[in-house]
Amino acid sequence: QVQLVESGGGLVQPGGSLRLSCAASGSISGLYVMGWYRQAPGKQRDLVATITSTGTINYKDSVKGRFTISRDNAKNTVFLQMNSLKPDDTAVYYCNLRTVLPRTNDYWGQGTQVTVSS
């Protein structure tokens, strides 16, 4: 029912910044959680940051102080501002929407590559 499209990935040097965007195809209402996950080669998908419909934000410990998640409800878009990027941040980043109420569902974007290298 919902299509998520990520953008903003690319190649950046250590210490650089990128801003990822995730746009949903339709309106989102009720209780939900939107977030960003990442998956590096040979690694499992890992939670990066989430923001709930009630405004609660959570981050992976290793990105606290460097990454910021935000949303624009009117535009059905969630953002991930990534600063002070490190080589260990290299991964495919996926946008995720988890609806809770009125019904439970789960949606994923196609992923966008972030490469941090000198």
Secondary structure, DSSP 4 states (H G I P E B T S, - for coil): ---EEEE--EEE-TT--EEEEEEESS---SEEEEEEEEE-TTS--EEEEEEETT--EEE-GGGTTTEEEEEEGGGTEEEEEE-S--GGG-EEEEEEEEEEESS-EEEE---EEEEE--
